[in-house]
Amino acid sequence: MAGLLRPRRGQWYRDDSDQYFEVVAVDEDEALIEIQYFDGAVEEVDFDSWNQLGIVESAAPEDWSGPFDDLERDDFGDTELIRHSSNLDDELDNMD
């Protein structure tokens, strides 16, 4: 079986139709691999099917929000600009 790509949990891959996915679980006992596509869809693949997918290892996509297409800007955390005083030293001098 030399030359076959072994699935690794946490590794990203790209199939022959340019779909990106991550291996989220590998069950050796059941011979199943759980994958999650960039759009959030989850699928189980058996080991035999895995070897026929025509996949290559890939880097994780830069835009991690793919599965969360319904997020708003505010959902990403504190996106407000933090305002700093331009005269911080003056404010420290005025403290009691």
Secondary structure, 3 states (H helix, E strand, C coil): CCCCCCCCCCCEEECCCCCEEEEEEEECCCCEEEEEECCCCEEEEEHHHHCCCCCEEECCCCCCCHHHCCCCHHHHCCCCCCCCCCCHHHHHHCCC
